[in-house]
Amino acid sequence: MKLMAPGTELDGFRIGKCLHAGGMAHVYEVSYADARPSPFPMVMKVPRMTAGDGAENIVSFEVELQMLQVLQGAYVPRLVASGDLLHLPYLVMEHIPGQSLQQWLDVQQAERTPVRVEELIRIGVATAKALQSLHAQNVCHLDLKPANLLLCPDGRVVLLDFGLSCHAHYPDLLAEELRKAVGSPTWMAPEQVVGVRGDPRSDIFALGVILYELATGELPFGDPQTQGGLRQRLWMKPAPPQQHRPDLPDWLQEVILRCLQAQAQDRYPSAAHLAFDLRHPEHVQVRGLARQGVGWWAQLRRWLWAAGQHYQPSALPAQLQIREVPIVMVAMPHEDVSEATLYSLRAAAQRSLGNRPGARLAVITVMSPNASSSTDSARSETALHRQQLAQLQRWAQPLDLSDHQASFHVLESGDVATALLRYAHGNA
């Protein structure tokens, strides 16, 4: 993906300098092309979507756009505008000053400076407050890591990169289109490994990994590169933090290990509970988590239990088990479809939505996995995916729905009926 030159104008924005050029996206400073003032500095995030990339980048872009459209508060950047999938997808959002926790941590580690307990507590509390705000809006981040936490001069921690997130009342685009565990392996919770998304306690696990690294300079489960390595966290307990840092307070070790429990029900029930314990160590009951199940025989029993597929993720919190919003699903042919058929489908969808106040619309098409191989190289898998999404969006425009009422999905399967039934069952 080529960098855009400073001064380039795009959809009413003027491109400034490139702040970040990574494998997943480029980030630029931007201003309004007509020189009108903005209430806050802005950046444009342009996701990588070249011919060699798969559908995951497209879906992540759609997910992040969906989340930023509904999230509010001081712990997320404000969304300004977004680009069209068929032309150039982008997100223009608030540019919040600060540095990522990863940048801050790199400096500490380069200087071989242990993170002070007071600083660890401050960062932990600020991050937990941000998570509590996110979870109160029915969103799980699901990719919490130091690179996605922005340390602000005013003491806030702002959450970044919602491309893998999940909203409790919206169809889960990633789960239905990719059908695999997604996330950053180092910070992924055990239930995510087996495909469970949408539990806010997964974010508490990830924060526990971050606190462990801040406290010790080590990663509790390493950096697994294989599925087998990733599954180890279903049974393996990490070394107690005091093994790496003997001067760490007992209460803080207890807090960190509680975050890292394999079963979500054994972790903190909410980020607010975690923040309270970090602020009030006198209330932390040291239950000896560091001594539970760390012997070789206990570890072997846990391994046999997980190897036998006995790991069962905890049930979701009760408030997340209720699907309050009905979904009207429309299955759309992706080729050889007449205007009359499109009109009839739209009329049927409109009637169904009218009979179900507050319902959301999910428009779905199913492509053959080999669709891109029968076309020229310019129409890659990514280009076809984007084209299909744009067609679904155009079909729904006459329905005049808000962005929060509709979602669009391009599934890949050789069996159309099975793919549609699987989607319907997953969102029932």
C-alpha positions in Angstrom: 0.0 0.0 0.0 1.6 3.3 -1.1 1.9 6.2 1.2 -0.1 9.3 0.4 1.9 12.4 -0.1 1.4 15.4 2.3 -1.0 17.8 0.7 -3.1 15.1 -1.0 -6.8 15.9 -0.7 -9.4 13.2 -0.1 -13.1 13.6 0.5 -12.7 17.1 2.0 -9.6 16.3 4.1 -6.0 17.3 3.5 -3.4 14.7 4.2 -0.5 15.7 6.6 2.5 13.7 7.6 2.4 10.0 8.1 2.5 9.1 11.8 2.6 5.4 11.5 3.2 3.0 8.5 2.5 -0.6 9.7 1.6 -3.9 8.3 -2.1 -3.4 9.1 -2.7 0.3 8.5 -1.2 3.7 7.8 -2.1 6.7 10.0 -1.8 10.3 8.9 -2.4 13.7 10.4 -5.3 15.3 8.5 -7.1 18.7 8.5 -10.1 20.0 6.6 -9.2 20.8 3.0 -11.2 24.1 3.1 -9.1 25.2 6.1 -12.1 25.4 8.5 -11.2 24.8 12.1 -11.7 21.5 13.8 -12.7 21.2 17.5 -9.9 18.8 18.0 -6.8 17.4 16.1 -7.6 14.6 13.6 -5.9 11.5 12.2 -6.9 9.3 9.2 -6.4 5.5 9.6 -6.2 3.8 6.2 -6.3 0.0 6.6 -4.1 -2.3 4.5 -6.3 -3.8 1.8 -4.1 -4.9 -1.1 -4.6 -7.8 -3.5 -2.6 -10.1 -1.3 -4.6 -9.6 1.8 -7.5 -11.8 2.9 -11.0 -10.8 4.0 -9.9 -10.4 7.7 -8.7 -6.8 7.1 -12.0 -5.8 5.5 -14.1 -7.3 8.3 -11.9 -5.7 10.9 -12.4 -2.3 9.2 -16.2 -2.8 9.2 -16.1 -3.9 12.9 -14.0 -0.9 14.0 -16.3 1.5 12.1 -19.4 -0.1 13.7 -17.9 0.2 17.2 -16.7 3.8 16.8 -20.1 4.8 15.5 -21.7 3.8 18.8 -19.0 4.3 21.5 -19.0 7.4 23.6 -17.0 8.9 26.4 -13.5 10.0 27.3 -11.9 6.6 26.8 -12.3 6.2 23.1 -11.4 8.5 20.2 -14.3 10.4 18.5 -15.2 9.3 15.0 -15.4 12.1 12.4 -15.9 10.4 9.0 -15.3 7.1 7.1 -14.4 6.2 3.5 -16.2 3.9 1.1 -15.1 0.3 0.7 -15.2 0.5 -3.1 -12.9 3.4 -3.3 -10.7 4.0 -0.3 -11.7 2.8 3.1 -10.5 5.0 5.9 -11.5 6.3 9.4 -11.0 9.9 10.4 -11.0 10.2 14.2 -9.9 12.3 17.0 -6.1 12.5 17.5 -5.5 12.2 21.2 -2.0 13.2 22.5 0.0 10.6 24.4 2.1 7.5 23.9 1.1 3.9 23.8 1.8 1.7 26.8 4.0 -0.4 24.6 6.2 2.6 23.8 6.4 3.5 27.5 7.2 -0.1 28.4 10.0 -0.3 25.8 11.7 2.6 27.4 11.5 1.1 30.8 12.8 -2.2 29.6 15.6 -0.6 27.6 16.7 1.2 30.7 16.3 -2.0 32.8 14.1 0.0 35.2 11.6 -2.0 37.1 8.1 -0.5 37.0 7.3 1.1 40.4 4.3 -0.5 42.1 2.7 2.9 42.4 3.0 3.4 38.6 1.7 -0.1 37.9 -1.4 0.6 40.1 -2.0 3.9 38.4 -1.9 2.4 34.9 -4.0 -0.6 36.1 -6.7 1.5 37.6 -6.9 3.9 34.6 -7.1 0.9 32.2 -9.8 -0.8 34.3 -11.8 2.4 34.3 -11.6 2.6 30.5 -12.7 -1.0 30.3 -15.6 -0.5 32.7 -16.9 2.4 30.4 -16.5 0.1 27.4 -18.3 -2.8 29.0 -21.1 -0.6 30.2 -21.8 0.2 26.5 -22.1 -3.6 25.8 -18.7 -3.8 24.0 -15.8 -6.2 24.6 -12.5 -5.1 23.2 -11.0 -8.6 22.8 -7.6 -7.3 21.6 -6.3 -5.5 24.7 -2.5 -5.2 24.7 0.0 -2.5 25.4 0.1 -1.2 21.8 -3.7 -0.6 22.0 -3.6 1.5 25.2 -2.8 5.2 25.0 -1.3 6.9 28.0 -2.6 10.5 28.1 -0.9 13.4 29.8 -4.0 13.9 32.0 -3.7 10.4 33.4 -6.4 8.7 31.3 -5.9 5.5 29.4 -7.6 5.6 26.0 -8.5 2.4 24.2 -7.5 2.0 20.6 -8.1 -0.4 17.7 -11.6 -1.9 17.9 -11.1 -4.2 14.8 -11.6 -7.4 16.8 -14.3 -6.1 19.2 -17.8 -7.5 19.8 -21.0 -5.7 20.7 -23.5 -7.7 22.8 -26.5 -6.6 20.7 -25.0 -6.6 17.2 -24.2 -9.6 15.0 -20.6 -10.6 15.4 -19.0 -10.1 12.0 -15.7 -11.7 12.8 -17.1 -14.8 14.4 -19.5 -15.4 11.6 -17.2 -14.7 8.7 -13.9 -16.0 9.8 -15.0 -19.0 12.0 -11.8 -19.1 14.0 -10.3 -17.7 17.2 -9.0 -14.2 16.5 -6.9 -12.0 18.7 -3.3 -11.5 19.8 -2.0 -14.8 21.2 0.0 -13.3 24.0 -3.0 -11.7 25.6 -5.8 -14.0 24.5 -8.1 -15.4 27.2 -8.7 -19.2 27.3 -12.3 -18.9 26.3 -11.2 -16.9 23.2 -8.9 -19.8 22.3 -12.0 -22.1 22.0 -14.0 -19.6 20.1 -16.0 -17.8 22.8 -16.4 -14.0 22.1 -18.4 -11.4 23.9 -17.4 -12.1 27.6 -16.1 -8.9 29.2 -14.0 -11.0 31.5 -11.8 -11.8 28.5 -10.6 -8.2 28.7 -9.9 -8.7 32.4 -7.7 -11.6 31.6 -5.8 -9.5 29.0 -5.3 -6.8 31.5 -3.9 -9.4 33.9 -1.3 -10.3 31.3 -0.4 -6.6 31.0 -0.1 -6.2 34.8 2.0 -9.3 35.0 4.4 -7.9 32.4 4.5 -4.5 34.1 5.3 -6.2 37.4 7.9 -8.7 36.3 9.1 -7.8 32.8 8.0 -11.3 31.7 5.0 -12.7 29.9 2.9 -15.2 32.0 2.3 -17.6 29.0 5.1 -16.5 26.7 4.4 -15.7 23.1 2.9 -18.8 21.6 3.1 -19.2 17.8 1.2 -22.5 17.4 -2.3 -23.6 18.2 -0.9 -26.2 20.6 1.1 -23.5 22.4 -2.0 -21.3 22.6 -4.1 -24.1 24.1 -1.6 -24.5 27.0 -3.3 -21.6 28.8 -6.4 -23.8 29.2 -4.5 -25.8 31.8 -1.1 -24.2 32.6 -0.8 -21.8 35.6 1.8 -19.0 35.2 4.7 -18.8 37.6 3.8 -16.6 40.5 4.9 -13.0 39.8 7.0 -13.0 43.1 9.2 -15.7 41.5 10.4 -13.0 39.1 10.1 -10.1 41.5 10.3 -11.1 45.2 9.6 -7.6 46.5 6.1 -7.5 44.9 3.4 -7.2 47.5 1.4 -10.3 48.3 -1.9 -8.5 47.6 -0.8 -7.4 44.2 0.3 -10.9 43.2 -3.1 -12.1 44.3 -4.9 -9.5 42.2 -2.8 -10.3 39.1 -3.3 -14.1 39.5 -7.0 -13.7 39.9 -7.2 -11.9 36.6 -5.4 -14.8 35.0 -7.7 -17.6 36.1 -8.5 -20.1 33.3 -12.2 -20.0 34.1 -13.8 -16.6 33.6 -16.1 -17.1 36.6 -13.0 -17.2 38.8 -11.7 -13.8 37.7 -13.0 -10.4 38.8 -16.7 -10.1 37.8 -16.1 -6.6 36.4 -13.3 -4.1 35.6 -14.8 -1.9 38.4 -14.1 -4.7 41.0 -10.5 -4.9 39.7 -10.0 -1.2 39.9 -11.4 -1.2 43.5 -8.9 -3.8 44.7 -6.0 -2.0 43.0 -7.0 1.2 44.8 -7.7 -0.5 48.2 -5.1 -3.2 48.8 -6.3 -3.4 52.5 -9.5 -5.1 51.2 -7.7 -7.7 49.1 -8.0 -11.2 50.7 -4.8 -13.1 50.0 -6.2 -16.6 49.2 -2.9 -18.2 48.2 -3.6 -18.4 44.5 0.1 -18.5 43.9 0.3 -21.8 45.7 -2.7 -23.5 44.1 -2.0 -26.0 41.4 1.6 -25.2 40.6 3.1 -28.5 41.5 4.0 -30.9 38.7 1.2 -33.4 39.6 -1.4 -30.7 39.7 -0.2 -29.3 36.3 -0.3 -32.8 34.9 -3.9 -33.3 36.0 -4.9 -30.0 34.5 -3.1 -31.0 31.2 -4.9 -34.3 31.0 -8.2 -32.5 31.7 -7.7 -30.0 28.9 -6.2 -32.6 26.5 -9.4 -34.6 27.0 -11.4 -31.6 25.8 -13.0 -31.2 29.2 -12.4 -27.4 29.3 -15.7 -25.7 29.3 -15.8 -21.9 29.2 -17.8 -20.2 31.9 -21.3 -19.1 31.1 -21.6 -15.5 30.0 -22.7 -13.0 32.7 -26.5 -13.1 33.1 -27.0 -9.6 31.6 -25.3 -10.7 28.4 -27.4 -13.8 27.9 -30.5 -11.9 26.9 -30.8 -11.0 23.3 -33.0 -7.9 23.4 -32.8 -6.9 19.8 -34.4 -9.1 17.1 -32.5 -9.6 13.9 -34.2 -9.7 10.4 -31.9 -11.8 8.2 -31.9 -11.4 4.4 -30.0 -13.9 2.3 -28.9 -12.2 -1.0 -27.8 -14.0 -4.1 -24.5 -12.6 -5.2 -24.9 -13.2 -8.9 -27.6 -13.7 -11.6 -30.2 -11.8 -9.6 -32.9 -9.6 -11.3 -34.0 -6.2 -10.3 -37.5 -7.6 -9.6 -36.0 -10.1 -7.1 -34.0 -7.4 -5.4 -37.1 -5.2 -5.1 -39.2 -8.1 -3.7 -36.5 -8.9 -1.1 -36.3 -5.3 -0.1 -40.1 -5.0 0.3 -40.2 -8.2 2.4 -37.4 -6.9 4.6 -39.3 -3.6 5.1 -42.4 -5.4 6.1 -40.5 -7.6 8.6 -38.7 -4.6 10.1 -42.0 -2.7 10.4 -43.5 -5.6 12.4 -40.6 -5.8 14.8 -39.9 -2.4 16.3 -36.2 -1.9 17.1 -35.1 -4.8 15.0 -31.8 -4.9 13.2 -31.2 -6.0 9.6 -28.5 -8.4 8.7 -27.9 -8.7 4.9 -25.9 -11.8 3.9 -24.4 -13.2 0.7 -22.4 -16.4 0.4 -19.5 -16.7 -2.0 -17.7 -19.8 -3.1 -14.2 -20.1 -1.7 -12.9 -20.5 -5.3 -14.7 -17.4 -6.6 -11.5 -15.3 -6.9 -9.6 -18.0 -8.7 -11.9 -17.9 -11.8 -11.3 -14.2 -12.3 -8.3 -12.1 -13.4 -5.7 -11.1 -10.8 -7.0 -7.6 -10.4 -10.3 -8.9 -8.9 -8.6 -10.6 -6.0 -10.4 -12.2 -3.1 -10.2 -8.8 -1.2 -11.6 -6.9 -4.2 -14.5 -9.3 -4.6 -15.2 -9.2 -0.9 -15.3 -5.4 -1.0 -17.4 -5.3 -4.1 -20.0 -7.7 -2.6 -20.2 -5.6 0.6 -20.7 -2.4 -1.4 -23.5 -4.1 -3.4 -25.3 -5.2 -0.2 -25.0 -1.7 1.2 -26.4 -0.2 -2.0 -29.4 -2.6 -2.0 -30.3 -1.5 1.6 -30.0 2.3 0.9 -33.7 2.7 0.0 -34.7 1.2 3.4 -33.2 4.4 5.0 -31.8 2.6 8.0 -29.2 4.2 10.4 -25.7 2.7 10.6 -26.7 1.0 13.9 -29.7 -0.8 12.4 -28.0 -2.7 9.6 -24.9 -4.9 9.1 -23.6 -6.6 6.0 -21.8 -9.9 5.7 -20.0 -11.8 3.0 -19.5 -15.4 4.0 -17.4 -17.9 2.2 -18.6 -21.5 1.8 -19.2 -24.2 -0.7 -22.5 -25.0 0.9 -24.8 -21.9 0.9 -27.6 -23.4 3.0 -25.2 -24.6 5.7 -23.5 -21.2 5.9 -26.8 -19.4 6.2 -28.1 -21.8 8.9 -24.8 -21.6 10.8 -25.0 -17.8 10.8 -28.7 -17.8 11.9 -27.9 -20.3 14.7 -25.0 -18.2 15.9 -27.1 -15.1 16.1 -30.3 -16.7 17.5 
